[in-house]
């Protein structure tokens, strides 16, 4: 099979270590395709992750105001740099591929496609935007991004999404007839990235949560309240467990809730760690804690959580039990249900019950479900989706 050559536009990409950076990197790094990748230059990076790629990457880092990506000036500079990089490369590319977030990556690819209409254009949406409940009034350039999403769904030759809930919310109304463009390819993890010698040797049962939380809808507060509730009902569990949050600074509301706890020593908010260190911490936890957004039909027009967290596949790669605070419908609930893990919604008593079941070591996941998301299974799906629109 011919080795392909693709031109990728992705504001976020390895060796930077945000969830979006690694999501796109992991799904294409072991395809039989070489890539030129235009990306935004940033500070916080881990060059070690690049050694896990079997394909060839030529990365072009663009100096833009990455701290303020949702400005017209930063976006204009990124689009200009991406188009110029394509024209300057002088290579024969088989396709263009773009990844969001940021959605401006799709706009940049659309500009290249306009100049080279013969090239197939593949897009990957990490998240939806038009139906995104986190896009609240005053969100910068929201109207522009809604237009980018809709235009991209119309114009792209193939649209790759990471779950079916996302697909069904994006291809609605006048876009519904275009749903055949969509292919669902899930997130993945690479077992080689994890430390082989990590063990669980904690003197108390440790739940670890790694990654970002938000100040609304996806916060630590329900878990903090559930910790107090668990100890209220079962006081003999005091000192037997601890919940650790690693990542970006906690919101003011979560810190206020933590200060108001009756049992605050059972919860710790820790500083961010490197990606490699985060994988070690996952492996060493007794259980991992996942917190999804909790939405409603009344407030958000949603009866599901349509987000598939990249962190969930990182968690599965650590082969640990996973306790999830999520909605009953959504990719997290589906995967965790199949694997035999427990989920809780926002009800405090339910979360407390779930925590107790893990502390009591009553949950043994079916790790064969986790294994469905290894990179060796997902990379061929990604490559197949790309090749499906090529005449080679």
TORRO-917128 format. One line per 4 residues: number of its first residue (from 1); their letters; for each residue z, x, y of N, C-alpha, C. Coordinates in steps of 0.1 Angstrom, whole numbers, plus 2048, in hexadecimal, padded with zeros to 3 digits. Atoms other than C-alpha are relative to their C-alpha. Layout:
REM residues N
NUM	a	Z/X/Y/Z/X/Y/Z/X/Y ~ ...
END
This chain:
REM residues 392
1	xxxx	800/808/7F4/800/800/800/800/809/80C ~ 801/7F7/7F4/7F6/80E/822/80D/800/808 ~ 7F5/7FE/7F7/811/81C/837/7FC/7FC/80E ~ 804/805/7F3/811/809/858/806/807/80B
5	xxxx	7FA/7FA/7F4/818/814/87B/802/7F5/80B ~ 7FD/80B/7F7/82A/7FC/893/806/805/80D ~ 7FA/7FD/7F3/833/7FC/8B7/80B/7F6/803 ~ 7F4/809/7FE/856/7ED/8BD/805/801/80E
9	xxxx	7F9/801/7F3/866/7E1/8DD/80E/7FA/7FD ~ 7F2/805/804/88C/7DD/8D9/80A/807/80A ~ 7F6/7FB/7F7/8A4/7E1/8F6/80C/807/7F9 ~ 7F5/7FB/808/8BF/7E6/8DC/7FB/806/7F3
13	xxxx	805/7FA/80C/8B9/7FF/8C0/809/80C/7FE ~ 7F9/7F4/804/8CA/81C/8AD/7FB/80C/808 ~ 7F3/7FE/805/8DA/834/8B2/80C/7FA/807 ~ 7F5/808/7FA/8ED/81D/8C9/806/7F6/7F6
17	xxxx	7F9/806/80B/906/80A/8B6/805/7F2/802 ~ 7FD/80E/7FF/908/7E6/8C2/7FB/7F9/7F4 ~ 805/808/80B/902/7CB/8A9/7F1/7FE/801 ~ 80E/802/7FF/8DF/7C4/8B7/7F8/80D/7FD
21	xxxx	807/7F3/802/8D6/7E9/8B6/7FE/803/7F1 ~ 800/7FC/80E/8DF/7ED/891/7F9/7F5/7F8 ~ 806/80B/807/8D2/7CB/886/7F1/803/7FE ~ 80E/7FD/801/8AE/7D3/88E/7FD/80D/7F9
25	xxxx	802/7F3/807/8B1/7F7/883/801/7FF/7F1 ~ 7FD/800/80E/8BF/7EF/861/7F5/7F8/7F9 ~ 809/808/807/8A5/7D5/859/7F2/806/7FF ~ 80D/7F9/800/887/7EC/861/800/80E/7FB
29	xxxx	7FF/7F1/802/894/80F/858/7FB/804/7F3 ~ 805/7FC/80D/889/80E/834/7F4/7F8/7FB ~ 80D/806/803/868/7FD/836/7F5/80B/800 ~ 80B/7F6/802/847/80F/82E/7F7/7FF/80D
33	xxxx	806/801/7F3/83F/80F/853/806/80B/80A ~ 7FB/7F7/7F5/841/829/86F/801/7F8/80D ~ 7FE/808/7F3/84D/81D/891/801/809/80C ~ 7FD/7FB/7F3/84B/827/8B5/809/7F5/806
37	xxxx	7F6/80A/7FB/86A/816/8C5/803/803/80E ~ 7FC/7FF/7F2/86E/811/8EA/80E/7F8/801 ~ 7F2/805/800/894/80B/8F1/806/804/80D ~ 7F9/7FD/7F4/8AC/80C/90E/80A/80B/7FD
41	xxxx	7F6/7F6/801/8C1/82C/912/80D/7FC/804 ~ 7F3/804/7FD/8E6/828/911/809/80C/7FD ~ 7F6/7F5/803/906/83D/90C/805/800/7F2 ~ 7F8/801/80D/919/831/8ED/7F7/800/7F4
45	xxxx	809/7FF/80B/906/83D/8CF/806/808/7F4 ~ 7FC/7F9/80C/90A/84B/8AC/7F4/805/7F9 ~ 80D/7FB/806/8ED/861/8A2/800/801/7F1 ~ 7FF/800/80F/8FA/862/87E/7F9/7F5/7F9
49	xxxx	807/80B/807/8EB/840/877/7F2/802/7FE ~ 80E/7FE/802/8C8/84D/87B/7FC/807/7F3 ~ 803/7F9/80D/8CB/862/85C/7FE/7F7/7F4 ~ 801/809/80B/8CC/843/847/7F2/7F9/800
53	xxxx	80D/806/7FF/8A8/83A/850/7F6/808/7F7 ~ 809/7F9/809/88D/842/836/7F2/800/807 ~ 80D/800/7F9/870/839/84E/800/809/80C ~ 801/7F7/7F5/864/84C/86C/801/7F7/80D
57	xxxx	7FF/806/7F3/86F/842/88F/7FD/80A/80B ~ 801/7F9/7F3/862/84F/8B0/806/7F7/80A ~ 7F9/809/7F7/87B/842/8C9/7FD/805/80F ~ 802/7FD/7F2/873/840/8EE/80B/7F9/808
61	xxxx	7F4/805/7F8/893/83B/903/7FC/7FE/80E ~ 803/803/7F2/88E/82A/924/80C/7FF/809 ~ 7F4/800/7F7/8A6/831/941/7FF/7F3/809 ~ 7FF/80C/7F8/8AE/80E/94E/80F/7FD/803
65	xxxx	7F3/804/7FD/8CD/7FE/95C/806/7F8/7F4 ~ 7FB/807/80C/8DB/7F6/939/80D/7F8/802 ~ 7F4/807/7FE/8FC/7EB/947/7FE/7F3/807 ~ 803/80D/7FA/8EB/7CF/95A/7F2/7FC/7FC
69	xxxx	80D/803/805/8CE/7C5/944/7FA/7F3/804 ~ 804/80D/7FC/8CC/7A2/951/7FD/800/80F ~ 805/800/7F2/8BC/7AC/972/7F1/802/800 ~ 80F/800/7FF/898/7A9/97D/7FB/80F/800
73	xxxx	805/7F2/7FF/896/7CE/986/801/808/7F3 ~ 7FF/7F9/80D/8A3/7DB/964/7F5/7FB/7F7 ~ 80A/805/809/88C/7C4/952/7F2/805/803 ~ 80E/7FB/7FC/86D/7CD/966/7FE/80E/7FC
77	xxxx	801/7F2/804/874/7F2/960/7FE/802/7F1 ~ 801/7FF/80E/878/7EC/93B/7F2/7FC/7FB ~ 80E/805/803/857/7D8/938/7F6/80B/803 ~ 80A/7F6/7FC/844/7F2/94C/801/80C/7F7
81	xxxx	7FF/7F4/808/852/80F/937/7FA/7FD/7F2 ~ 805/803/80D/849/7FD/916/7F1/800/800 ~ 80E/800/7FF/826/7F6/921/7FA/80D/801 ~ 805/7F2/7FE/820/819/92D/802/809/7F4
85	xxxx	7FE/7F8/80D/82F/828/90D/7F5/7FC/7F6 ~ 80B/804/809/816/814/8F9/7F3/806/803 ~ 80D/7FB/7FC/7F8/81E/90D/800/80F/7FF ~ 7FF/7F2/800/804/842/90E/800/806/7F2
89	xxxx	7FE/7FB/80D/80A/845/8E9/7F3/805/7FA ~ 80D/7FC/806/7E5/846/8E0/7FF/7FF/7F1 ~ 7FF/802/80E/7ED/83B/8BD/7F9/7F3/7FC ~ 806/80C/806/7DC/822/8A6/80B/7F8/7FA
93	xxxx	7F5/808/805/7F7/807/8A1/7FA/7F4/7F9 ~ 804/80B/808/7F4/7EC/887/806/7F2/805 ~ 7FA/80C/7FB/80B/7D3/899/80A/804/80B ~ 7F5/7FF/7F6/825/7CE/8B5/80B/7F8/7FA
97	xxxx	7F4/808/804/848/7C3/8AD/80A/801/80B ~ 7F6/801/7F5/863/7B8/8C6/80C/7FA/7FA ~ 7F3/805/805/888/7B1/8C1/808/7FC/80C ~ 7F6/804/7F6/8A1/79E/8D6/80D/7FE/7F9
101	xxxx	800/7FF/7F1/8BA/7A0/8E5/7FD/80E/804 ~ 803/808/7F5/8B1/7A8/901/7F2/7F9/7FE ~ 80D/807/801/895/78E/903/7F5/806/807 ~ 80B/7F9/7F9/882/7A4/91B/7F8/809/7F7
105	xxxx	808/7F8/809/877/7B8/8FD/7F4/7F8/7FB ~ 80B/809/803/862/79A/8F3/7F6/7FF/80B ~ 80A/800/7F4/853/798/916/7F8/80C/801 ~ 807/7F4/7FF/84A/7BC/915/7F5/801/7F5
109	xxxx	80A/800/80B/839/7B8/8F3/7F5/7F6/803 ~ 80A/80A/7FD/827/799/900/7F6/806/80A ~ 809/7F9/7F7/819/7AF/91C/7F6/809/7F9 ~ 809/7F7/808/80C/7C8/903/7F6/7F8/7F8
113	xxxx	808/809/807/7FE/7AC/8EE/7F4/7FB/809 ~ 80A/806/7F7/7EB/79E/90C/7F5/80B/802 ~ 80A/7F6/7FE/7DA/7C0/911/7F9/804/7F3 ~ 805/7FC/80E/7D4/7C5/8EB/801/7F4/7F7
117	xxxx	7FF/80C/808/7CE/7A2/8DD/7FD/801/7F1 ~ 803/7FF/80E/7C1/7AF/8BD/80C/804/7F7 ~ 7F5/7FB/807/7E3/7BD/8B3/809/7F4/7FC ~ 7F6/80B/804/7FA/7A5/89F/80D/803/807
121	xxxx	7F3/7FF/7FA/81B/79F/8B0/80B/7F9/7F8 ~ 7F4/805/808/83B/79A/89C/80C/800/809 ~ 7F4/800/7F9/85B/790/8AC/80C/7FD/7F7 ~ 7F3/803/807/87F/790/8A0/80A/7FC/80A
125	xxxx	7F6/805/7F7/899/77B/8B1/80E/802/7F8 ~ 7F2/7FF/806/8BD/787/8A9/808/7F3/802 ~ 7F9/80D/7FD/8CA/767/8BA/7F6/7F7/807 ~ 807/809/7F8/8BC/748/8C9/805/800/80E
129	xxxx	7FB/800/7F2/8BE/743/8EF/7FF/7F2/806 ~ 801/80D/7FA/8B2/721/8F9/80C/7F7/7FC ~ 7F5/808/806/8CC/710/8E3/80D/808/7FF ~ 7F4/7F7/801/8E6/72C/8E8/80C/7FA/808
133	xxxx	7F5/806/7F8/908/71C/8F1/808/809/809 ~ 7FA/7F6/7F7/914/73C/901/7F9/802/80D ~ 807/7FF/7F3/8FA/739/91C/805/7F5/809 ~ 7F9/80A/7F7/910/727/936/7FA/801/80E
137	xxxx	806/800/7F2/907/71D/95A/803/80D/807 ~ 7FF/7F3/7F9/901/73C/96F/7FC/80C/7F8 ~ 805/7F4/808/8F5/752/952/7F4/806/806 ~ 80B/7FA/7F9/8DE/76B/962/7F2/7FF/7F9
141	xxxx	80E/801/805/8B8/765/95D/7FF/7F7/7F4 ~ 800/809/80B/8BF/749/945/7F2/7F8/7FF ~ 80D/808/800/8A0/735/950/7F4/809/7FB ~ 80B/7F7/804/88A/754/94B/801/803/7F1
145	xxxx	7FF/7FD/80F/898/75B/928/7FC/7F4/7F8 ~ 804/80C/807/893/737/91E/7F0/7FF/7FF ~ 80F/7FF/800/86E/73B/928/7FB/80A/7F7 ~ 805/7F5/809/86B/75C/916/801/7FB/7F1
149	xxxx	7FF/805/80E/878/74C/8F6/7F5/7F7/7FC ~ 80A/80A/803/861/72F/8F7/7F2/806/800 ~ 80D/7FA/800/843/743/901/7FE/809/7F4 ~ 801/7F8/80C/84A/75C/8E5/7FE/7F9/7F3
153	xxxx	802/809/80C/84D/741/8CB/7F1/7FB/7FF ~ 80E/805/800/82B/734/8D6/7F6/80B/7FD ~ 80B/7F6/800/818/755/8D9/801/80A/7F4 ~ 7FF/7F6/80B/826/76C/8BD/7F9/7FB/7F4
157	xxxx	807/803/80D/814/76E/89C/80A/7FD/7F5 ~ 7F5/802/80B/834/76F/887/80D/801/808 ~ 7F2/801/7FA/858/766/891/80A/802/7F5 ~ 7F6/7FD/80A/874/776/87C/80D/7FC/806
161	xxxx	7F3/805/7FD/896/765/87D/80A/804/7F5 ~ 7F7/7FB/80A/8B6/76E/86B/807/7F5/7F8 ~ 7FB/80B/808/8C0/74B/85F/7F9/7F3/803 ~ 808/80C/7FF/8B2/728/85A/806/7F7/80B
165	xxxx	7FB/808/7F5/8CA/717/873/7FA/804/80D ~ 807/7FB/7F4/8BC/72D/88E/7F2/7FB/801 ~ 80E/805/800/899/725/884/7FE/7F1/804 ~ 802/80E/7FE/89E/700/884/804/7FB/80E
169	xxxx	7FC/803/7F2/8AE/700/8A7/7F5/806/80A ~ 809/7FA/7F7/893/716/8B6/7F2/7F9/7FF ~ 80D/807/801/874/704/8A8/802/7F1/800 ~ 7FE/80E/7FF/87B/6E1/8B5/7F7/7FB/80B
173	xxxx	809/806/7F5/868/6C9/8CC/7F2/804/7FF ~ 80E/7FD/800/846/6D5/8D6/7FE/80D/7F8 ~ 801/7F4/808/84D/6F6/8C3/800/7FE/7F1 ~ 7FF/803/80E/853/6E5/8A2/7F3/802/7F7
177	xxxx	80C/7FD/808/82F/6E7/897/7FD/80E/7FD ~ 802/7F1/802/831/70D/899/80A/806/7F6 ~ 7F6/7FB/808/84D/710/880/7FB/809/7F4 ~ 805/7F8/80B/836/71F/865/7FE/80E/804
181	xxxx	7FF/7F1/7FC/836/73F/87A/80D/806/7FC ~ 7F2/7FB/801/85B/743/872/802/805/7F1 ~ 7FC/7FA/80C/868/759/856/80F/804/801 ~ 7F2/7FD/7FF/88D/75C/84F/803/80D/7F7
185	xxxx	7FC/7F3/806/899/780/847/80E/803/804 ~ 7F2/7FF/7FC/8BF/784/846/803/80F/804 ~ 7FA/7F3/7FD/8D4/7A1/853/802/808/7F2 ~ 7FE/7F8/80C/8DB/7BE/83B/80A/80B/803
189	xxxx	7F8/7F4/7FF/8F2/7DB/834/7FB/80B/7F7 ~ 804/7F4/808/8EC/7FE/826/80D/805/7F9 ~ 7F4/7FB/807/906/807/80B/803/80F/802 ~ 7FE/7F2/7FE/900/82C/812/807/804/80D
193	xxxx	7F9/7FD/7F3/90F/829/835/80F/7FF/7FF ~ 7F1/802/802/932/821/827/807/80C/7F9 ~ 7F9/7F5/806/94C/83B/81E/803/7FC/7F1 ~ 7FE/802/80E/94F/83E/7F8/80F/801/7FC
197	xxxx	7F2/7FD/805/974/848/7F7/80A/7F7/806 ~ 7F6/809/7F9/984/82C/80C/807/7F8/7F6 ~ 7F8/808/808/9A0/81A/7FC/809/7F7/809 ~ 7F7/809/7F9/9B8/7FE/806/80F/805/7FC
201	xxxx	7F2/7FA/803/9DB/80F/808/809/7FC/80C ~ 7F8/804/7F5/9EB/7FB/824/80E/7FC/7FC ~ 7F3/803/804/A10/7F6/824/803/7F1/803 ~ 800/80E/7FE/A09/7D2/82F/7F2/7FB/7FE
205	xxxx	80D/806/802/9EC/7BA/82A/7F9/801/80E ~ 807/7FE/7F4/9D2/7C3/845/7F3/7F8/801 ~ 80C/806/7FD/9B8/7AC/853/7FA/808/80C ~ 807/7F9/7F5/99E/7BF/868/7F4/7F8/806
209	xxxx	80C/807/7FA/986/7AF/881/7FA/80B/809 ~ 807/7F6/7F9/96C/7C7/88F/7F4/7FA/808 ~ 80B/805/7F7/954/7C0/8AC/805/7F7/80B ~ 7FD/807/7F4/952/7AB/8CA/805/7F1/7FE
213	xxxx	7FD/80E/7FF/962/78A/8D2/7FC/7FB/80E ~ 804/804/7F3/95A/774/8F0/80C/7F9/807 ~ 7F5/806/7F9/970/763/90A/800/7F1/7FE ~ 800/80E/804/965/740/8FF/7FA/7FE/7F2
217	xxxx	805/805/80D/95E/72F/8DE/801/809/7F4 ~ 7FF/7F6/80B/961/74F/8CA/80B/80A/804 ~ 7F5/7F8/7FB/984/75D/8D2/80A/803/7F4 ~ 7F5/7FD/80A/9A2/76B/8BF/80B/7F6/801
221	xxxx	7F4/809/7FE/9B9/750/8CC/803/7F7/7F4 ~ 7FC/808/80B/9B6/738/8AE/807/808/7F5 ~ 7FA/7F7/80B/9BF/755/896/80E/804/805 ~ 7F2/7FC/7FC/9DD/760/8AC/809/7F4/7FF
225	xxxx	7F8/80C/802/9EA/73C/8AC/803/7FE/7F1 ~ 7FE/802/80F/9E5/73A/886/80A/80A/7FA ~ 7F6/7F6/805/9F9/75A/881/80E/7FB/803 ~ 7F3/806/7FD/A17/74A/893/803/7F4/7F7
229	xxxx	7FE/80C/809/A12/72A/87F/803/804/7F2 ~ 7FD/7FC/80D/A11/73C/85E/80E/805/7FF ~ 7F3/7FB/800/A31/74E/866/80B/7F5/803 ~ 7F7/80B/7FE/A41/72E/872/802/7F8/7F2
233	xxxx	7FE/807/80D/A3A/71D/850/805/809/7F5 ~ 7FB/7F7/80A/A40/73C/83B/806/80C/806 ~ 7F9/7F5/7F9/A59/752/84D/802/80D/7F7 ~ 7FE/7F4/808/A5C/769/82F/7F3/809/800
237	xxxx	80C/7F7/7FF/A38/776/836/801/809/80C ~ 7FE/7F7/7F4/A45/787/856/800/80E/7FB ~ 801/7F1/803/A3C/7AC/855/7F7/803/7F4 ~ 808/7FE/80D/A25/7A7/836/7F2/802/803
241	xxxx	80E/7FF/7FD/A04/7A7/849/7FE/803/80E ~ 803/7FC/7F2/9F2/7B2/868/7F1/7FD/802 ~ 80E/803/7FC/9D2/7A7/87A/7FC/80A/80B ~ 804/7F6/7F6/9BF/7C3/88C/7F2/7FD/805
245	xxxx	80D/802/7F9/9A3/7BE/8A5/7FC/80D/806 ~ 806/7F3/7FB/98D/7DC/8AB/7F3/7FC/808 ~ 80D/803/7F9/972/7DB/8C6/802/7FF/80F ~ 7FF/801/7F2/96C/7D2/8EA/80D/7FA/805
249	xxxx	7F3/804/7FB/989/7CA/900/802/7F1/7FE ~ 7FD/80E/803/99A/7A9/8F8/7FF/7F9/80E ~ 800/808/7F4/995/78D/911/80E/7FD/806 ~ 7F3/803/7FA/9B0/784/92A/807/7F4/7F9
253	xxxx	7F9/80B/807/9B6/763/918/805/804/7F2 ~ 7FB/7FB/80D/9BA/774/8F6/80D/809/802 ~ 7F4/7F7/7FD/9D2/78E/905/80C/7F7/805 ~ 7F5/809/7FB/9E6/772/916/805/7F8/7F3
257	xxxx	7FC/807/80C/9E7/75F/8F4/808/80A/7F8 ~ 7F8/7F6/808/9F3/77F/8E3/80D/802/805 ~ 7F3/7FE/7FA/A0E/785/8FC/80A/7F4/7FE ~ 7F8/80C/801/A1A/761/8F7/804/7FD/7F1
261	xxxx	7FD/802/80E/A1C/764/8D1/80F/802/7FD ~ 7F3/7FE/805/A3D/761/8BF/801/80C/7F7 ~ 801/7F5/809/A32/77C/8A7/7F5/80A/804 ~ 80B/7F8/7FB/A1C/793/8BC/7FE/80D/7F8
265	xxxx	801/7F4/807/A23/7B2/8A6/7F7/7FF/7F4 ~ 808/802/80B/A0E/7A3/88B/7F1/801/803 ~ 80E/7FF/7FB/9EE/7A7/8A0/7FF/80D/809 ~ 803/7F4/7F8/9DF/7C7/8AF/7F2/7FF/806
269	xxxx	80E/7FF/7FA/9C2/7CB/8C7/7FE/80F/802 ~ 803/7F1/800/9B3/7EE/8C2/7F3/803/808 ~ 80C/7FB/7F9/999/802/8D5/7F3/800/7F7 ~ 80D/7FF/808/974/803/8CB/800/80D/7F8
273	xxxx	801/7F4/808/96B/81B/8B0/7F1/803/7FD ~ 80D/7FD/803/94B/82C/8A5/7FB/7F7/7F5 ~ 805/809/80B/934/81A/88D/804/805/7F2 ~ 7FB/7FA/80D/93C/832/870/80F/7FD/7FE
277	xxxx	7F2/803/802/961/82D/877/802/7F2/7FD ~ 7FE/80E/802/95D/808/878/7FD/7FC/7F1 ~ 803/803/80E/94E/808/855/80C/805/7F7 ~ 7F4/7FB/807/96C/81D/849/80B/7F6/801
281	xxxx	7F5/809/7FE/984/805/858/7FE/7F3/7F8 ~ 803/80C/808/972/7E8/847/804/802/7F2 ~ 7FD/7FD/80E/975/7F9/825/80F/801/7FD ~ 7F2/7FE/802/99A/800/82A/809/7F4/803
285	xxxx	7F9/80C/7FE/9A4/7DD/835/802/7F9/7F3 ~ 7FE/809/80C/9B3/7C5/81B/7F7/7F4/801 ~ 80A/80B/7FE/99D/7A9/82A/7FA/802/80E ~ 807/800/7F3/984/7A6/846/800/7F2/806
289	xxxx	800/80C/7F8/986/78C/861/7F4/7FE/808 ~ 80C/803/7F8/967/77C/86F/803/7F3/809 ~ 7FE/80C/7F7/969/764/88D/7F2/7FD/806 ~ 80D/805/7FA/94A/750/896/803/7F7/80C
293	xxxx	7FF/80A/7F5/944/739/8B4/803/7F3/7FA ~ 7FD/80E/804/952/716/8B0/7FA/7F7/80A ~ 808/808/7F7/93A/6FD/8BF/802/7F1/7FD ~ 7FF/80E/803/938/6D7/8C1/7F3/7F9/805
297	xxxx	80C/808/7FC/91D/6BD/8C4/802/7FB/80F ~ 7FD/806/7F2/92E/6AF/8E4/7FE/80B/80B ~ 801/7F6/7F6/930/6D0/8F7/7F4/808/7FF ~ 80B/7F6/802/914/6E5/8E8/7F4/7FA/7FA
301	xxxx	80C/806/807/8FC/6CD/8D7/7FE/806/7F3 ~ 801/7F9/80D/903/6E0/8B6/80A/7FA/7F6 ~ 7F7/804/80B/911/6D4/895/801/80C/7F6 ~ 800/7F5/809/90E/6F7/886/802/80D/809
305	xxxx	801/7F3/7F9/913/71C/890/7F3/807/7FB ~ 80D/7FB/804/8EF/729/890/7FF/80F/800 ~ 801/7F1/7FF/8F9/74E/894/805/806/7F2 ~ 7FC/7F8/80C/8F9/766/876/805/80D/806
309	xxxx	7FB/7F4/7FA/910/782/881/7FB/80C/7F8 ~ 804/7F3/807/902/7A5/879/80D/806/7FA ~ 7F3/7FB/805/927/7AE/874/803/7FB/7F2 ~ 7FD/806/80D/928/797/856/7FA/809/7F5
313	xxxx	806/7F7/80A/910/7AD/843/807/80E/7FF ~ 7F7/7F4/800/924/7CC/84E/80C/7FE/7F7 ~ 7F4/803/808/942/7BB/83F/7FD/800/7F1 ~ 803/801/80E/931/7B3/81F/7FD/80E/7FA
317	xxxx	802/7F3/805/927/7D7/81B/80D/808/7FD ~ 7F3/7FA/803/94C/7E1/81B/806/7FA/7F4 ~ 7FB/807/80C/951/7CA/7FD/80E/7FD/800 ~ 7F3/804/7FE/970/7BB/80A/800/7F0/800
321	xxxx	7FF/80F/7FD/97C/796/80A/7FF/7FE/80F ~ 803/804/7F2/972/785/82A/805/7F2/803 ~ 7FB/80D/7FB/985/76A/83C/7F9/7FC/80D ~ 808/803/7F4/970/757/855/805/7F4/807
325	xxxx	7FD/80C/7F7/978/740/872/7F2/7FC/805 ~ 80E/804/7FD/957/72D/875/7FE/7F1/7FF ~ 803/80E/802/947/70B/874/7FC/7FD/7F2 ~ 804/803/80E/940/6F9/854/7F2/801/7FD
329	xxxx	80E/7FE/802/91B/6FC/859/7FB/80C/808 ~ 805/7F4/7FA/90A/71C/860/7FE/80B/7F6 ~ 802/7F5/809/8FF/73D/850/80D/806/7FA ~ 7F4/7FA/805/922/74B/84E/807/7F7/7F6
333	xxxx	7FA/809/80A/930/72C/83D/7F8/800/7F3 ~ 808/801/80D/913/72B/824/803/80D/7F8 ~ 7FF/7F3/808/916/750/81A/80F/801/7FB ~ 7F2/7FF/804/93C/750/819/804/7F6/7F5
337	xxxx	7FE/80A/80B/93C/730/804/7FB/805/7F3 ~ 806/7FB/80C/925/73F/7EB/807/80B/7FA ~ 7F9/7F4/805/939/75F/7E9/80F/7FC/7FC ~ 7F2/803/804/95A/74C/7E3/80B/804/80A
341	xxxx	7F7/7FE/7F5/96A/756/804/804/7F3/807 ~ 7FB/80C/7F9/97E/73D/819/7FB/800/80E ~ 803/801/7F2/974/730/83B/80A/7F6/806 ~ 7F8/809/7F8/988/71E/856/7F9/7FC/80C
345	xxxx	805/804/7F3/97E/70A/874/80B/804/80A ~ 7F6/7FC/7F6/993/70B/894/80E/7FA/7FE ~ 7F3/806/802/9B0/6F7/886/80A/80B/7FC ~ 7F6/7F5/802/9CF/70E/887/806/800/7F2
349	xxxx	7FA/801/80D/9DE/701/867/7F6/805/7F5 ~ 80A/7FC/80A/9BE/707/854/7FE/810/800 ~ 801/7F2/7FF/9BB/72B/861/80C/807/7FA ~ 7F4/7FA/806/9DF/732/858/800/7FF/7F1
353	xxxx	801/801/80E/9D9/725/835/7F6/80A/7FA ~ 80A/7F6/805/9BA/73B/831/806/80E/800 ~ 7FA/7F3/7FF/9CD/75A/83D/80A/802/7F4 ~ 7F6/7FF/80B/9E9/752/824/7F9/803/7F2
357	xxxx	806/7FF/80D/9D1/74F/807/7FB/80F/7FE ~ 804/7F2/802/9C3/772/80E/80C/809/7FF ~ 7F4/7F8/801/9E5/781/813/806/7FF/7F2 ~ 7FB/802/80E/9EF/773/7F1/7F6/805/7F6
361	xxxx	80A/7FA/809/9D0/784/7E3/7FA/7F6/7F6 ~ 805/80B/809/9C2/763/7D5/7F1/7FF/801 ~ 80F/801/7FE/99E/76A/7E1/7F9/80C/7FA ~ 808/7F5/806/986/77F/7CC/7F2/7FC/802
365	xxxx	80E/804/7FD/963/77E/7DA/7F6/803/7F4 ~ 80B/7FD/809/943/77D/7C5/7F7/80A/807 ~ 807/7F6/7F9/935/79E/7D0/7F1/801/7FE ~ 80F/800/802/913/797/7C1/7F9/7F8/80B
369	xxxx	805/806/7F4/90E/780/7DF/7FE/80A/80B ~ 801/7F5/7F6/915/79D/7F6/7F4/808/7FE ~ 80A/7F6/803/8FC/7B2/7E4/7F2/7FA/803 ~ 80C/805/7FC/8E0/79A/7EE/7FB/805/80D
373	xxxx	803/7FC/7F2/8E2/7A9/811/7FF/80F/801 ~ 802/7F1/7FF/8DD/7CE/808/7F2/803/806 ~ 80C/7FC/7FA/8C2/7E0/81B/7F4/801/7F7 ~ 80B/7FF/809/8AD/7E6/7FC/7FB/7F2/7FC
377	xxxx	805/80D/802/8AA/7C0/7F8/7FA/7FA/80C ~ 804/806/7F4/8A5/7B7/81C/7F4/807/806 ~ 80B/7F8/7FA/88D/7D3/827/7F2/7FB/7FB ~ 80D/805/805/871/7C6/810/7FD/7F2/806
381	xxxx	803/80D/7F9/875/7A3/81F/7FB/802/80E ~ 804/7FD/7F2/872/7B2/842/7F1/805/800 ~ 80E/7FA/801/853/7C6/838/7F6/7F5/7FC ~ 809/80A/804/843/7A8/827/7FD/7F6/80C
385	xxxx	802/808/7F5/848/793/846/7F7/806/80A ~ 809/7F8/7F7/837/7AE/85B/7F2/800/7FB ~ 80E/7FF/806/81A/7B2/843/7F9/7F3/7FF ~ 806/80D/802/815/78D/840/7F6/7FC/80B
389	xxxx	809/804/7F6/802/78C/861/7F6/80B/803 ~ 809/7F4/7FE/7EE/7AD/85D/7F4/7FE/7F6 ~ 80C/800/809/7CB/7B0/84F/7FE/80E/7FB ~ 802/7F3/806/7D1/7D0/83D/805/800/7F1
END
